[in-house]
Amino acid sequence: MKAKPIYKIVDGKGRVLIPKELRTASGMDYGDIVRLSIHQGVVTAKKVDLIEVGDQSPEAVEAFVHAAIREMPEDAQIAIAARLLELIEQRKRQSHE
């Protein structure tokens, strides 16, 4: 039996909500990396675990960092967050000088 089509509207920023039943069926969850592609006018979204080698676009790097952080032990996540907060404070001090 074929599933009934689902229609969504693209918002002003080009976003489309993937309904929960489709995310669940595809194994997609919050923070997952999704590879978007187009072939003969059909756009596909596929959950992936790895970024293609050589893709250093800001979006790919951000997706990689998110995926890497999710797999880190909590202590490592906290250490990274603490370091980022230090950098923010340094920038604030530099901008006030």
Long-range contacts (C-beta under 8 A, 24 or more apart in sequence): 18-45, 31-66, 31-67, 31-70, 32-67, 33-63, 33-64, 33-66, 33-67
